[in-house]
């Protein structure tokens, strides 16, 4: 054991140290570090959690990449069909990291009841559809079973069900306009509610009714092998741009592919701003923690002036003495980090499992603040805070070199 670390431990465990003038200042510094860690941890966890949850919901309704005709790609309504007979369906051979390729078709309609009506987009899906997203947000009833048999069963959102007074087992009339004749009487279909979901994403919840694709094919007078487009799900969202480009290069020239980041650009631009907010919060918290530690270190040095003079008279150089106080400061920072982690992780776990912090879905697209607890970012946050605070303490610790042994060793 080096003697600097030994002296630092003796200072830390000394009773005089615990009852000294600097005790209250040290407690304030430790508290500032703990609060800083809590705020930084909550900021990262909620910011990243919100980003992931919103991206998950957008991809749940649209897939990660959509393949359709050029004229239909930016529209929610399918007008011109494409053939299901494609080289990339049902699996991409040229692109790795593809989770699923599923077919869909959409058509605008109006739900009509005796007292009310609601405009919706009927999204027809096929037997290749991945139901994992709706399985997570299903709150009543059951998921659809799509087969070769024609089915009138549909999923509707809780928002739509509450507005129109629907519950599982109810039937309702929906009217669809004819594509070839706007003046003709609309086509009517009767659907049965077998499941109600609640994603908390109002923009989609108030829009989509999920049902059998064969209804859209029949309404549009399409053949059985004609669909509106393909939705591609990828394994890693972080590779969205890369996989989107690879998919674009793989599809025929007559088709276009667009990622959800391109289709919903304003939402993703808003999400990217959260990164700037997180970085700003982290910078402010580390500066505040560093300033408090600088104050505590200066008080410790001034309080130990005689000890510094004695060590210098015994042959210790300035750097060795500075290391004693830096070791001491590192110990105080570690205490703050410890309590900050305990409180921060505890709050995040409470939010994750109990969701006591609620959000307005109209502004944040979620009903409660989502959290992402990743051990990697927690470790990096702790190591980064410790190193940056110690770097900030290097300059104020230079005051040790200004202390003269002759003036410092004075006994009353």
ABEGO torsion letter per residue (X at the ends): XBAAAAAAAAAAABAAAAABAAAAAAAAAAAAAAAAAAAAAAAAAAAAAAAAAAAAAAAAAAEABBBBBAAAAABABBABBBBABBAAOABBAABBGBABBBBBBBBBBBBBBAABBBBBBBBBBBAABBAAAAAAABABEBBBBBBABBBABBBBBAAAAAAAGBBBGBBBBBBBBBAABAABBBBBBBBBBABBBBAGBAAAAAABBBBBAAAAAAAAGBBAABBAEBBBBBABAAAAAAAAAAAAAABBAABBBBBAAAABAAAAAAAAAAAAAAAAAAAAAAAAAAAAAAAAAAAAAAAAAAAAAAAAAAGBBAAAAAAAAAAAAAAAAAAAAAAAAAAAAAAAAAAAAAGABBBBAAAAGBABBBBBBBAAAAAAAAAAAAAAAAAAAAAAAAAAAABBAAAABBBX
